[in-house]
Amino acid sequence: MKKVITYGTFDLFHEGHRRLLQRAKELGDYLIVVLSSDEFNWNQKGKKSYFTYDERKHMLEAIRYVDLVIPETCWEQKKSDVHEYHIDTFVMGDDWQGKFDFLKEEGVEVVYLPRTPEISTTQIKQDLNEK
């Protein structure tokens, strides 16, 4: 079984998120989504999610491409996650290009997928604030 892992906040779930998860799942048999906890989002990323961790987790668990959702609590856990979950492929959006290449040294394939053009949670939030 080929295992794939990806990370994100997945707040205000949208078509770009769905496409990322679909393409990630196509790279393997089992997709693990590591979901940023509320504390990690606030303390490390400096942003507050509209939906709580539990709400975002339930939404992700309802997506047919997702096999398991676990919490992200720190930047450094990626290296331990790939070993603990026996990951074959690490997937992120191409806005992170090159940032996780160090995982190749752990025997993991690192793939950066193109983002869906003109769709982002940040843009959605900005558009809603303008209305």
Backbone as XML, in Angstrom:
<?xml version="1.0"?>
<chain id="A" units="angstrom">
  <residue number="1" name="MET">
    <atom name="N" x="0.851" y="-1.185" z="0.000"/>
    <atom name="CA" x="0.000" y="0.000" z="0.000"/>
    <atom name="C" x="0.891" y="1.241" z="0.000"/>
  </residue>
  <residue number="2" name="LYS">
    <atom name="N" x="0.630" y="2.146" z="-0.915"/>
    <atom name="CA" x="1.392" y="3.392" z="-1.004"/>
    <atom name="C" x="0.669" y="4.471" z="-0.196"/>
  </residue>
  <residue number="3" name="LYS">
    <atom name="N" x="1.385" y="5.052" z="0.791"/>
    <atom name="CA" x="0.791" y="6.069" z="1.666"/>
    <atom name="C" x="1.270" y="7.466" z="1.281"/>
  </residue>
  <residue number="4" name="VAL">
    <atom name="N" x="0.303" y="8.379" z="1.273"/>
    <atom name="CA" x="0.538" y="9.777" z="0.913"/>
    <atom name="C" x="0.133" y="10.643" z="2.095"/>
  </residue>
  <residue number="5" name="ILE">
    <atom name="N" x="0.885" y="11.732" z="2.305"/>
    <atom name="CA" x="0.556" y="12.657" z="3.394"/>
    <atom name="C" x="0.573" y="14.083" z="2.864"/>
  </residue>
  <residue number="6" name="THR">
    <atom name="N" x="-0.333" y="14.896" z="3.379"/>
    <atom name="CA" x="-0.342" y="16.324" z="3.068"/>
    <atom name="C" x="-0.744" y="17.094" z="4.325"/>
  </residue>
  <residue number="7" name="TYR">
    <atom name="N" x="-0.440" y="18.372" z="4.323"/>
    <atom name="CA" x="-0.661" y="19.233" z="5.489"/>
    <atom name="C" x="-1.439" y="20.475" z="5.093"/>
  </residue>
  <residue number="8" name="GLY">
    <atom name="N" x="-2.200" y="21.019" z="6.027"/>
    <atom name="CA" x="-2.870" y="22.272" z="5.756"/>
    <atom name="C" x="-3.862" y="22.659" z="6.831"/>
  </residue>
  <residue number="9" name="THR">
    <atom name="N" x="-4.416" y="23.847" z="6.662"/>
    <atom name="CA" x="-5.432" y="24.363" z="7.577"/>
    <atom name="C" x="-6.829" y="23.989" z="7.101"/>
  </residue>
  <residue number="10" name="PHE">
    <atom name="N" x="-7.045" y="24.021" z="5.797"/>
    <atom name="CA" x="-8.308" y="23.633" z="5.179"/>
    <atom name="C" x="-9.500" y="24.349" z="5.804"/>
  </residue>
  <residue number="11" name="ASP">
    <atom name="N" x="-9.332" y="25.661" z="6.018"/>
    <atom name="CA" x="-10.420" y="26.482" z="6.530"/>
    <atom name="C" x="-11.245" y="26.972" z="5.349"/>
  </residue>
  <residue number="12" name="LEU">
    <atom name="N" x="-12.516" y="27.170" z="5.542"/>
    <atom name="CA" x="-13.428" y="27.574" z="4.470"/>
    <atom name="C" x="-13.204" y="26.679" z="3.250"/>
  </residue>
  <residue number="13" name="PHE">
    <atom name="N" x="-13.421" y="25.389" z="3.436"/>
    <atom name="CA" x="-13.147" y="24.373" z="2.421"/>
    <atom name="C" x="-13.715" y="24.790" z="1.066"/>
  </residue>
  <residue number="14" name="HIS">
    <atom name="N" x="-12.884" y="24.714" z="0.028"/>
    <atom name="CA" x="-13.289" y="25.163" z="-1.312"/>
    <atom name="C" x="-12.757" y="24.226" z="-2.389"/>
  </residue>
  <residue number="15" name="GLU">
    <atom name="N" x="-13.069" y="24.535" z="-3.623"/>
    <atom name="CA" x="-12.708" y="23.701" z="-4.770"/>
    <atom name="C" x="-11.204" y="23.458" z="-4.870"/>
  </residue>
  <residue number="16" name="GLY">
    <atom name="N" x="-10.399" y="24.430" z="-4.539"/>
    <atom name="CA" x="-8.948" y="24.238" z="-4.561"/>
    <atom name="C" x="-8.511" y="23.164" z="-3.572"/>
  </residue>
  <residue number="17" name="HIS">
    <atom name="N" x="-9.115" y="23.160" z="-2.384"/>
    <atom name="CA" x="-8.822" y="22.130" z="-1.400"/>
    <atom name="C" x="-9.229" y="20.752" z="-1.932"/>
  </residue>
  <residue number="18" name="ARG">
    <atom name="N" x="-10.429" y="20.677" z="-2.475"/>
    <atom name="CA" x="-10.927" y="19.399" z="-2.986"/>
    <atom name="C" x="-10.009" y="18.851" z="-4.072"/>
  </residue>
  <residue number="19" name="ARG">
    <atom name="N" x="-9.600" y="19.706" z="-4.982"/>
    <atom name="CA" x="-8.725" y="19.262" z="-6.080"/>
    <atom name="C" x="-7.369" y="18.815" z="-5.554"/>
  </residue>
  <residue number="20" name="LEU">
    <atom name="N" x="-6.829" y="19.516" z="-4.561"/>
    <atom name="CA" x="-5.546" y="19.117" z="-3.975"/>
    <atom name="C" x="-5.661" y="17.723" z="-3.362"/>
  </residue>
  <residue number="21" name="LEU">
    <atom name="N" x="-6.722" y="17.487" z="-2.601"/>
    <atom name="CA" x="-6.912" y="16.189" z="-1.963"/>
    <atom name="C" x="-7.121" y="15.079" z="-2.997"/>
  </residue>
  <residue number="22" name="GLN">
    <atom name="N" x="-7.873" y="15.377" z="-4.039"/>
    <atom name="CA" x="-8.099" y="14.387" z="-5.093"/>
    <atom name="C" x="-6.784" y="14.015" z="-5.776"/>
  </residue>
  <residue number="23" name="ARG">
    <atom name="N" x="-5.999" y="15.029" z="-6.141"/>
    <atom name="CA" x="-4.726" y="14.766" z="-6.822"/>
    <atom name="C" x="-3.737" y="14.067" z="-5.894"/>
  </residue>
  <residue number="24" name="ALA">
    <atom name="N" x="-3.756" y="14.405" z="-4.613"/>
    <atom name="CA" x="-2.877" y="13.732" z="-3.649"/>
    <atom name="C" x="-3.257" y="12.257" z="-3.547"/>
  </residue>
  <residue number="25" name="LYS">
    <atom name="N" x="-4.541" y="11.976" z="-3.453"/>
    <atom name="CA" x="-5.013" y="10.588" z="-3.335"/>
    <atom name="C" x="-4.646" y="9.783" z="-4.582"/>
  </residue>
  <residue number="26" name="GLU">
    <atom name="N" x="-4.643" y="10.416" z="-5.746"/>
    <atom name="CA" x="-4.289" y="9.724" z="-6.987"/>
    <atom name="C" x="-2.835" y="9.260" z="-6.996"/>
  </residue>
  <residue number="27" name="LEU">
    <atom name="N" x="-2.025" y="9.796" z="-6.091"/>
    <atom name="CA" x="-0.612" y="9.414" z="-6.015"/>
    <atom name="C" x="-0.374" y="8.182" z="-5.144"/>
  </residue>
  <residue number="28" name="GLY">
    <atom name="N" x="-1.425" y="7.660" z="-4.520"/>
    <atom name="CA" x="-1.259" y="6.501" z="-3.653"/>
    <atom name="C" x="-2.575" y="5.834" z="-3.325"/>
  </residue>
  <residue number="29" name="ASP">
    <atom name="N" x="-2.514" y="4.967" z="-2.307"/>
    <atom name="CA" x="-3.682" y="4.190" z="-1.905"/>
    <atom name="C" x="-4.337" y="4.710" z="-0.636"/>
  </residue>
  <residue number="30" name="TYR">
    <atom name="N" x="-3.569" y="5.430" z="0.183"/>
    <atom name="CA" x="-4.034" y="5.840" z="1.509"/>
    <atom name="C" x="-3.568" y="7.269" z="1.737"/>
  </residue>
  <residue number="31" name="LEU">
    <atom name="N" x="-4.518" y="8.185" z="1.978"/>
    <atom name="CA" x="-4.183" y="9.598" z="2.153"/>
    <atom name="C" x="-4.386" y="10.033" z="3.593"/>
  </residue>
  <residue number="32" name="ILE">
    <atom name="N" x="-3.314" y="10.540" z="4.181"/>
    <atom name="CA" x="-3.362" y="11.116" z="5.524"/>
    <atom name="C" x="-3.296" y="12.633" z="5.386"/>
  </residue>
  <residue number="33" name="VAL">
    <atom name="N" x="-4.237" y="13.318" z="6.011"/>
    <atom name="CA" x="-4.238" y="14.774" z="6.032"/>
    <atom name="C" x="-3.870" y="15.206" z="7.448"/>
  </residue>
  <residue number="34" name="VAL">
    <atom name="N" x="-2.804" y="15.996" z="7.539"/>
    <atom name="CA" x="-2.375" y="16.526" z="8.828"/>
    <atom name="C" x="-2.927" y="17.945" z="8.905"/>
  </residue>
  <residue number="35" name="LEU">
    <atom name="N" x="-3.872" y="18.129" z="9.795"/>
    <atom name="CA" x="-4.656" y="19.352" z="9.896"/>
    <atom name="C" x="-4.123" y="20.252" z="11.007"/>
  </residue>
  <residue number="36" name="SER">
    <atom name="N" x="-3.819" y="21.483" z="10.654"/>
    <atom name="CA" x="-3.298" y="22.443" z="11.632"/>
    <atom name="C" x="-4.274" y="22.629" z="12.783"/>
  </residue>
  <residue number="37" name="SER">
    <atom name="N" x="-3.777" y="22.450" z="13.991"/>
    <atom name="CA" x="-4.616" y="22.679" z="15.168"/>
    <atom name="C" x="-4.865" y="24.178" z="15.314"/>
  </residue>
  <residue number="38" name="ASP">
    <atom name="N" x="-5.877" y="24.525" z="16.087"/>
    <atom name="CA" x="-6.180" y="25.935" z="16.329"/>
    <atom name="C" x="-4.991" y="26.633" z="16.991"/>
  </residue>
  <residue number="39" name="GLU">
    <atom name="N" x="-4.369" y="25.960" z="17.951"/>
    <atom name="CA" x="-3.223" y="26.544" z="18.670"/>
    <atom name="C" x="-2.036" y="26.746" z="17.734"/>
  </residue>
  <residue number="40" name="PHE">
    <atom name="N" x="-1.761" y="25.765" z="16.882"/>
    <atom name="CA" x="-0.665" y="25.879" z="15.918"/>
    <atom name="C" x="-0.925" y="27.033" z="14.948"/>
  </residue>
  <residue number="41" name="ASN">
    <atom name="N" x="-2.152" y="27.124" z="14.461"/>
    <atom name="CA" x="-2.501" y="28.224" z="13.541"/>
    <atom name="C" x="-2.244" y="29.580" z="14.193"/>
  </residue>
  <residue number="42" name="TRP">
    <atom name="N" x="-2.661" y="29.729" z="15.432"/>
    <atom name="CA" x="-2.543" y="31.017" z="16.104"/>
    <atom name="C" x="-1.103" y="31.288" z="16.543"/>
  </residue>
  <residue number="43" name="ASN">
    <atom name="N" x="-0.491" y="30.336" z="17.232"/>
    <atom name="CA" x="0.834" y="30.556" z="17.818"/>
    <atom name="C" x="1.976" y="30.532" z="16.807"/>
  </residue>
  <residue number="44" name="GLN">
    <atom name="N" x="1.869" y="29.707" z="15.774"/>
    <atom name="CA" x="2.971" y="29.557" z="14.820"/>
    <atom name="C" x="2.725" y="30.262" z="13.486"/>
  </residue>
  <residue number="45" name="LYS">
    <atom name="N" x="1.478" y="30.281" z="13.039"/>
    <atom name="CA" x="1.163" y="30.881" z="11.742"/>
    <atom name="C" x="0.590" y="32.291" z="11.866"/>
  </residue>
  <residue number="46" name="GLY">
    <atom name="N" x="0.164" y="32.650" z="13.081"/>
    <atom name="CA" x="-0.395" y="33.975" z="13.303"/>
    <atom name="C" x="-1.743" y="34.189" z="12.647"/>
  </residue>
  <residue number="47" name="LYS">
    <atom name="N" x="-2.516" y="33.108" z="12.472"/>
    <atom name="CA" x="-3.839" y="33.281" z="11.882"/>
    <atom name="C" x="-4.884" y="32.491" z="12.649"/>
  </residue>
  <residue number="48" name="LYS">
    <atom name="N" x="-6.099" y="32.984" z="12.584"/>
    <atom name="CA" x="-7.221" y="32.345" z="13.268"/>
    <atom name="C" x="-8.153" y="31.782" z="12.205"/>
  </residue>
  <residue number="49" name="SER">
    <atom name="N" x="-8.511" y="30.526" z="12.371"/>
    <atom name="CA" x="-9.433" y="29.881" z="11.438"/>
    <atom name="C" x="-10.866" y="30.272" z="11.745"/>
  </residue>
  <residue number="50" name="TYR">
    <atom name="N" x="-11.688" y="30.320" z="10.713"/>
    <atom name="CA" x="-13.105" y="30.580" z="10.900"/>
    <atom name="C" x="-13.748" y="29.381" z="11.601"/>
  </residue>
  <residue number="51" name="PHE">
    <atom name="N" x="-13.426" y="28.167" z="11.111"/>
    <atom name="CA" x="-13.939" y="26.944" z="11.705"/>
    <atom name="C" x="-12.922" y="26.381" z="12.689"/>
  </residue>
  <residue number="52" name="THR">
    <atom name="N" x="-13.402" y="25.761" z="13.754"/>
    <atom name="CA" x="-12.512" y="25.162" z="14.745"/>
    <atom name="C" x="-11.832" y="23.931" z="14.148"/>
  </residue>
  <residue number="53" name="TYR">
    <atom name="N" x="-10.809" y="23.470" z="14.850"/>
    <atom name="CA" x="-10.120" y="22.251" z="14.428"/>
    <atom name="C" x="-11.119" y="21.099" z="14.269"/>
  </residue>
  <residue number="54" name="ASP">
    <atom name="N" x="-11.968" y="20.886" z="15.264"/>
    <atom name="CA" x="-12.921" y="19.772" z="15.201"/>
    <atom name="C" x="-13.868" y="19.898" z="14.009"/>
  </residue>
  <residue number="55" name="GLU">
    <atom name="N" x="-14.346" y="21.106" z="13.735"/>
    <atom name="CA" x="-15.235" y="21.305" z="12.585"/>
    <atom name="C" x="-14.503" y="21.017" z="11.278"/>
  </residue>
  <residue number="56" name="ARG">
    <atom name="N" x="-13.272" y="21.515" z="11.152"/>
    <atom name="CA" x="-12.488" y="21.269" z="9.936"/>
    <atom name="C" x="-12.159" y="19.784" z="9.793"/>
  </residue>
  <residue number="57" name="LYS">
    <atom name="N" x="-11.876" y="19.135" z="10.914"/>
    <atom name="CA" x="-11.565" y="17.700" z="10.895"/>
    <atom name="C" x="-12.771" y="16.897" z="10.411"/>
  </residue>
  <residue number="58" name="HIS">
    <atom name="N" x="-13.956" y="17.211" z="10.913"/>
    <atom name="CA" x="-15.167" y="16.503" z="10.491"/>
    <atom name="C" x="-15.440" y="16.707" z="9.004"/>
  </residue>
  <residue number="59" name="MET">
    <atom name="N" x="-15.202" y="17.918" z="8.510"/>
    <atom name="CA" x="-15.394" y="18.170" z="7.075"/>
    <atom name="C" x="-14.437" y="17.317" z="6.249"/>
  </residue>
  <residue number="60" name="LEU">
    <atom name="N" x="-13.172" y="17.278" z="6.662"/>
    <atom name="CA" x="-12.181" y="16.488" z="5.927"/>
    <atom name="C" x="-12.491" y="14.998" z="5.977"/>
  </residue>
  <residue number="61" name="GLU">
    <atom name="N" x="-12.938" y="14.521" z="7.118"/>
    <atom name="CA" x="-13.268" y="13.104" z="7.245"/>
    <atom name="C" x="-14.431" y="12.701" z="6.335"/>
  </residue>
  <residue number="62" name="ALA">
    <atom name="N" x="-15.241" y="13.662" z="5.924"/>
    <atom name="CA" x="-16.367" y="13.387" z="5.036"/>
    <atom name="C" x="-15.946" y="13.330" z="3.566"/>
  </residue>
  <residue number="63" name="ILE">
    <atom name="N" x="-14.731" y="13.723" z="3.266"/>
    <atom name="CA" x="-14.233" y="13.722" z="1.886"/>
    <atom name="C" x="-13.760" y="12.317" z="1.536"/>
  </residue>
  <residue number="64" name="ARG">
    <atom name="N" x="-14.236" y="11.788" z="0.437"/>
    <atom name="CA" x="-13.939" y="10.390" z="0.097"/>
    <atom name="C" x="-12.469" y="10.115" z="-0.184"/>
  </residue>
  <residue number="65" name="TYR">
    <atom name="N" x="-11.689" y="11.121" z="-0.496"/>
    <atom name="CA" x="-10.271" y="10.919" z="-0.786"/>
    <atom name="C" x="-9.442" y="10.754" z="0.492"/>
  </residue>
  <residue number="66" name="VAL">
    <atom name="N" x="-9.980" y="11.197" z="1.611"/>
    <atom name="CA" x="-9.235" y="11.256" z="2.876"/>
    <atom name="C" x="-9.468" y="9.992" z="3.687"/>
  </residue>
  <residue number="67" name="ASP">
    <atom name="N" x="-8.368" y="9.341" z="4.080"/>
    <atom name="CA" x="-8.470" y="8.126" z="4.871"/>
    <atom name="C" x="-8.247" y="8.360" z="6.362"/>
  </residue>
  <residue number="68" name="LEU">
    <atom name="N" x="-7.431" y="9.361" z="6.704"/>
    <atom name="CA" x="-7.129" y="9.634" z="8.105"/>
    <atom name="C" x="-6.793" y="11.107" z="8.262"/>
  </residue>
  <residue number="69" name="VAL">
    <atom name="N" x="-7.287" y="11.721" z="9.355"/>
    <atom name="CA" x="-6.965" y="13.112" z="9.690"/>
    <atom name="C" x="-6.310" y="13.110" z="11.068"/>
  </residue>
  <residue number="70" name="ILE">
    <atom name="N" x="-5.135" y="13.734" z="11.153"/>
    <atom name="CA" x="-4.423" y="13.857" z="12.422"/>
    <atom name="C" x="-4.045" y="15.316" z="12.632"/>
  </residue>
  <residue number="71" name="PRO">
    <atom name="N" x="-3.779" y="15.726" z="13.872"/>
    <atom name="CA" x="-3.470" y="17.142" z="14.131"/>
    <atom name="C" x="-2.013" y="17.501" z="13.842"/>
  </residue>
  <residue number="72" name="GLU">
    <atom name="N" x="-1.830" y="18.725" z="13.374"/>
    <atom name="CA" x="-0.494" y="19.317" z="13.250"/>
    <atom name="C" x="-0.326" y="20.277" z="14.411"/>
  </residue>
  <residue number="73" name="THR">
    <atom name="N" x="0.721" y="20.066" z="15.204"/>
    <atom name="CA" x="0.936" y="20.899" z="16.378"/>
    <atom name="C" x="2.238" y="21.691" z="16.325"/>
  </residue>
  <residue number="74" name="CYS">
    <atom name="N" x="3.147" y="21.328" z="15.392"/>
    <atom name="CA" x="4.400" y="22.072" z="15.250"/>
    <atom name="C" x="4.988" y="21.828" z="13.865"/>
  </residue>
  <residue number="75" name="TRP">
    <atom name="N" x="5.827" y="22.763" z="13.430"/>
    <atom name="CA" x="6.456" y="22.655" z="12.109"/>
    <atom name="C" x="7.329" y="21.408" z="12.010"/>
  </residue>
  <residue number="76" name="GLU">
    <atom name="N" x="7.987" y="21.063" z="13.099"/>
    <atom name="CA" x="8.997" y="19.999" z="13.101"/>
    <atom name="C" x="8.422" y="18.583" z="13.000"/>
  </residue>
  <residue number="77" name="GLN">
    <atom name="N" x="7.129" y="18.406" z="13.150"/>
    <atom name="CA" x="6.584" y="17.057" z="13.205"/>
    <atom name="C" x="6.582" y="16.336" z="11.853"/>
  </residue>
  <residue number="78" name="LYS">
    <atom name="N" x="6.811" y="17.053" z="10.765"/>
    <atom name="CA" x="6.765" y="16.413" z="9.448"/>
    <atom name="C" x="7.742" y="15.250" z="9.344"/>
  </residue>
  <residue number="79" name="LYS">
    <atom name="N" x="8.940" y="15.455" z="9.837"/>
    <atom name="CA" x="9.959" y="14.411" z="9.771"/>
    <atom name="C" x="9.537" y="13.173" z="10.560"/>
  </residue>
  <residue number="80" name="SER">
    <atom name="N" x="8.997" y="13.357" z="11.745"/>
    <atom name="CA" x="8.565" y="12.202" z="12.537"/>
    <atom name="C" x="7.306" y="11.561" z="11.951"/>
  </residue>
  <residue number="81" name="ASP">
    <atom name="N" x="6.407" y="12.363" z="11.374"/>
    <atom name="CA" x="5.183" y="11.821" z="10.771"/>
    <atom name="C" x="5.495" y="10.855" z="9.629"/>
  </residue>
  <residue number="82" name="VAL">
    <atom name="N" x="6.458" y="11.215" z="8.772"/>
    <atom name="CA" x="6.744" y="10.346" z="7.622"/>
    <atom name="C" x="7.261" y="8.982" z="8.078"/>
  </residue>
  <residue number="83" name="HIS">
    <atom name="N" x="7.933" y="8.944" z="9.221"/>
    <atom name="CA" x="8.415" y="7.667" z="9.754"/>
    <atom name="C" x="7.313" y="6.921" z="10.505"/>
  </residue>
  <residue number="84" name="GLU">
    <atom name="N" x="6.598" y="7.629" z="11.367"/>
    <atom name="CA" x="5.557" y="6.993" z="12.178"/>
    <atom name="C" x="4.461" y="6.363" z="11.324"/>
  </residue>
  <residue number="85" name="TYR">
    <atom name="N" x="4.107" y="7.034" z="10.226"/>
    <atom name="CA" x="3.008" y="6.556" z="9.378"/>
    <atom name="C" x="3.498" y="5.835" z="8.118"/>
  </residue>
  <residue number="86" name="HIS">
    <atom name="N" x="4.816" y="5.616" z="8.015"/>
    <atom name="CA" x="5.410" y="4.872" z="6.887"/>
    <atom name="C" x="4.987" y="5.478" z="5.537"/>
  </residue>
  <residue number="87" name="ILE">
    <atom name="N" x="5.278" y="6.762" z="5.394"/>
    <atom name="CA" x="4.848" y="7.536" z="4.236"/>
    <atom name="C" x="5.769" y="7.299" z="3.041"/>
  </residue>
  <residue number="88" name="ASP">
    <atom name="N" x="5.161" y="7.173" z="1.876"/>
    <atom name="CA" x="5.895" y="7.044" z="0.614"/>
    <atom name="C" x="6.004" y="8.384" z="-0.108"/>
  </residue>
  <residue number="89" name="THR">
    <atom name="N" x="4.927" y="9.186" z="-0.063"/>
    <atom name="CA" x="4.878" y="10.438" z="-0.811"/>
    <atom name="C" x="4.350" y="11.569" z="0.060"/>
  </residue>
  <residue number="90" name="PHE">
    <atom name="N" x="5.086" y="12.667" z="0.085"/>
    <atom name="CA" x="4.713" y="13.891" z="0.804"/>
    <atom name="C" x="4.237" y="14.888" z="-0.243"/>
  </residue>
  <residue number="91" name="VAL">
    <atom name="N" x="3.043" y="15.439" z="-0.066"/>
    <atom name="CA" x="2.439" y="16.327" z="-1.058"/>
    <atom name="C" x="2.095" y="17.676" z="-0.434"/>
  </residue>
  <residue number="92" name="MET">
    <atom name="N" x="2.452" y="18.751" z="-1.156"/>
    <atom name="CA" x="2.057" y="20.109" z="-0.767"/>
    <atom name="C" x="1.757" y="20.899" z="-2.030"/>
  </residue>
  <residue number="93" name="GLY">
    <atom name="N" x="1.081" y="22.035" z="-1.853"/>
    <atom name="CA" x="0.854" y="22.939" z="-2.970"/>
    <atom name="C" x="2.175" y="23.567" z="-3.401"/>
  </residue>
  <residue number="94" name="ASP">
    <atom name="N" x="2.250" y="23.961" z="-4.662"/>
    <atom name="CA" x="3.519" y="24.470" z="-5.195"/>
    <atom name="C" x="3.914" y="25.848" z="-4.659"/>
  </residue>
  <residue number="95" name="ASP">
    <atom name="N" x="3.060" y="26.459" z="-3.845"/>
    <atom name="CA" x="3.470" y="27.691" z="-3.166"/>
    <atom name="C" x="4.518" y="27.380" z="-2.093"/>
  </residue>
  <residue number="96" name="TRP">
    <atom name="N" x="4.714" y="26.120" z="-1.777"/>
    <atom name="CA" x="5.725" y="25.669" z="-0.819"/>
    <atom name="C" x="6.938" y="25.053" z="-1.534"/>
  </residue>
  <residue number="97" name="GLN">
    <atom name="N" x="7.039" y="25.243" z="-2.833"/>
    <atom name="CA" x="8.091" y="24.632" z="-3.649"/>
    <atom name="C" x="9.471" y="24.706" z="-2.982"/>
  </residue>
  <residue number="98" name="GLY">
    <atom name="N" x="10.093" y="23.542" z="-2.818"/>
    <atom name="CA" x="11.440" y="23.446" z="-2.274"/>
    <atom name="C" x="11.552" y="23.449" z="-0.757"/>
  </residue>
  <residue number="99" name="LYS">
    <atom name="N" x="10.517" y="23.876" z="-0.058"/>
    <atom name="CA" x="10.595" y="24.031" z="1.401"/>
    <atom name="C" x="10.699" y="22.701" z="2.162"/>
  </residue>
  <residue number="100" name="PHE">
    <atom name="N" x="10.237" y="21.622" z="1.538"/>
    <atom name="CA" x="10.234" y="20.337" z="2.232"/>
    <atom name="C" x="11.098" y="19.295" z="1.537"/>
  </residue>
  <residue number="101" name="ASP">
    <atom name="N" x="12.007" y="19.751" z="0.705"/>
    <atom name="CA" x="12.900" y="18.828" z="-0.002"/>
    <atom name="C" x="13.780" y="18.029" z="0.952"/>
  </residue>
  <residue number="102" name="PHE">
    <atom name="N" x="13.978" y="18.540" z="2.172"/>
    <atom name="CA" x="14.788" y="17.811" z="3.161"/>
    <atom name="C" x="14.187" y="16.442" z="3.485"/>
  </residue>
  <residue number="103" name="LEU">
    <atom name="N" x="12.894" y="16.252" z="3.215"/>
    <atom name="CA" x="12.259" y="14.964" z="3.493"/>
    <atom name="C" x="12.703" y="13.878" z="2.513"/>
  </residue>
  <residue number="104" name="LYS">
    <atom name="N" x="13.268" y="14.283" z="1.386"/>
    <atom name="CA" x="13.800" y="13.300" z="0.441"/>
    <atom name="C" x="14.900" y="12.471" z="1.097"/>
  </residue>
  <residue number="105" name="GLU">
    <atom name="N" x="15.634" y="13.094" z="2.011"/>
    <atom name="CA" x="16.695" y="12.395" z="2.743"/>
    <atom name="C" x="16.129" y="11.313" z="3.665"/>
  </residue>
  <residue number="106" name="GLU">
    <atom name="N" x="14.832" y="11.391" z="3.942"/>
    <atom name="CA" x="14.162" y="10.396" z="4.783"/>
    <atom name="C" x="13.580" y="9.264" z="3.933"/>
  </residue>
  <residue number="107" name="GLY">
    <atom name="N" x="13.861" y="9.287" z="2.623"/>
    <atom name="CA" x="13.369" y="8.249" z="1.728"/>
    <atom name="C" x="11.964" y="8.465" z="1.230"/>
  </residue>
  <residue number="108" name="VAL">
    <atom name="N" x="11.502" y="9.702" z="1.276"/>
    <atom name="CA" x="10.138" y="10.044" z="0.887"/>
    <atom name="C" x="10.163" y="10.831" z="-0.429"/>
  </residue>
  <residue number="109" name="GLU">
    <atom name="N" x="9.254" y="10.495" z="-1.329"/>
    <atom name="CA" x="9.084" y="11.291" z="-2.541"/>
    <atom name="C" x="8.360" y="12.579" z="-2.145"/>
  </residue>
  <residue number="110" name="VAL">
    <atom name="N" x="8.852" y="13.719" z="-2.612"/>
    <atom name="CA" x="8.243" y="15.008" z="-2.302"/>
    <atom name="C" x="7.651" y="15.578" z="-3.588"/>
  </residue>
  <residue number="111" name="VAL">
    <atom name="N" x="6.351" y="15.859" z="-3.563"/>
    <atom name="CA" x="5.632" y="16.342" z="-4.741"/>
    <atom name="C" x="4.961" y="17.666" z="-4.396"/>
  </residue>
  <residue number="112" name="TYR">
    <atom name="N" x="5.166" y="18.670" z="-5.262"/>
    <atom name="CA" x="4.499" y="19.962" z="-5.108"/>
    <atom name="C" x="3.478" y="20.086" z="-6.237"/>
  </residue>
  <residue number="113" name="LEU">
    <atom name="N" x="2.216" y="20.101" z="-5.880"/>
    <atom name="CA" x="1.147" y="20.172" z="-6.875"/>
    <atom name="C" x="0.777" y="21.621" z="-7.180"/>
  </residue>
  <residue number="114" name="PRO">
    <atom name="N" x="0.501" y="21.909" z="-8.453"/>
    <atom name="CA" x="0.065" y="23.273" z="-8.809"/>
    <atom name="C" x="-1.237" y="23.621" z="-8.091"/>
  </residue>
  <residue number="115" name="ARG">
    <atom name="N" x="-1.295" y="24.849" z="-7.617"/>
    <atom name="CA" x="-2.508" y="25.319" z="-6.956"/>
    <atom name="C" x="-3.583" y="25.594" z="-7.996"/>
  </residue>
  <residue number="116" name="THR">
    <atom name="N" x="-4.829" y="25.536" z="-7.559"/>
    <atom name="CA" x="-5.936" y="25.890" z="-8.437"/>
    <atom name="C" x="-5.913" y="27.400" z="-8.637"/>
  </residue>
  <residue number="117" name="PRO">
    <atom name="N" x="-5.803" y="27.865" z="-9.877"/>
    <atom name="CA" x="-5.695" y="29.305" z="-10.126"/>
    <atom name="C" x="-6.876" y="30.091" z="-9.559"/>
  </residue>
  <residue number="118" name="GLU">
    <atom name="N" x="-6.547" y="31.244" z="-8.997"/>
    <atom name="CA" x="-7.540" y="32.229" z="-8.541"/>
    <atom name="C" x="-8.452" y="31.728" z="-7.419"/>
  </residue>
  <residue number="119" name="ILE">
    <atom name="N" x="-8.054" y="30.672" z="-6.705"/>
    <atom name="CA" x="-8.847" y="30.208" z="-5.573"/>
    <atom name="C" x="-7.930" y="30.109" z="-4.362"/>
  </residue>
  <residue number="120" name="SER">
    <atom name="N" x="-8.255" y="30.850" z="-3.310"/>
    <atom name="CA" x="-7.508" y="30.729" z="-2.058"/>
    <atom name="C" x="-8.412" y="31.164" z="-0.908"/>
  </residue>
  <residue number="121" name="THR">
    <atom name="N" x="-8.172" y="30.564" z="0.230"/>
    <atom name="CA" x="-8.945" y="30.931" z="1.412"/>
    <atom name="C" x="-8.725" y="32.394" z="1.765"/>
  </residue>
  <residue number="122" name="THR">
    <atom name="N" x="-7.480" y="32.848" z="1.639"/>
    <atom name="CA" x="-7.162" y="34.250" z="1.929"/>
    <atom name="C" x="-7.978" y="35.171" z="1.038"/>
  </residue>
  <residue number="123" name="GLN">
    <atom name="N" x="-8.056" y="34.847" z="-0.258"/>
    <atom name="CA" x="-8.821" y="35.678" z="-1.188"/>
    <atom name="C" x="-10.304" y="35.643" z="-0.854"/>
  </residue>
  <residue number="124" name="ILE">
    <atom name="N" x="-10.829" y="34.479" z="-0.502"/>
    <atom name="CA" x="-12.243" y="34.362" z="-0.130"/>
    <atom name="C" x="-12.536" y="35.253" z="1.075"/>
  </residue>
  <residue number="125" name="LYS">
    <atom name="N" x="-11.670" y="35.201" z="2.085"/>
    <atom name="CA" x="-11.863" y="36.039" z="3.276"/>
    <atom name="C" x="-11.815" y="37.524" z="2.920"/>
  </residue>
  <residue number="126" name="GLN">
    <atom name="N" x="-10.880" y="37.917" z="2.063"/>
    <atom name="CA" x="-10.780" y="39.327" z="1.654"/>
    <atom name="C" x="-12.037" y="39.745" z="0.898"/>
  </residue>
  <residue number="127" name="ASP">
    <atom name="N" x="-12.499" y="38.899" z="-0.016"/>
    <atom name="CA" x="-13.707" y="39.206" z="-0.782"/>
    <atom name="C" x="-14.914" y="39.365" z="0.140"/>
  </residue>
  <residue number="128" name="LEU">
    <atom name="N" x="-15.047" y="38.496" z="1.124"/>
    <atom name="CA" x="-16.176" y="38.577" z="2.053"/>
    <atom name="C" x="-16.104" y="39.837" z="2.921"/>
  </residue>
  <residue number="129" name="ASN">
    <atom name="N" x="-14.894" y="40.248" z="3.288"/>
    <atom name="CA" x="-14.743" y="41.455" z="4.094"/>
    <atom name="C" x="-15.108" y="42.713" z="3.325"/>
  </residue>
  <residue number="130" name="GLU">
    <atom name="N" x="-14.998" y="42.666" z="2.014"/>
    <atom name="CA" x="-15.315" y="43.827" z="1.181"/>
    <atom name="C" x="-16.808" y="44.016" z="0.988"/>
  </residue>
  <residue number="131" name="LYS">
    <atom name="N" x="-17.586" y="42.952" z="1.263"/>
    <atom name="CA" x="-19.036" y="43.033" z="1.029"/>
    <atom name="C" x="-19.768" y="43.611" z="2.206"/>
  </residue>
</chain>
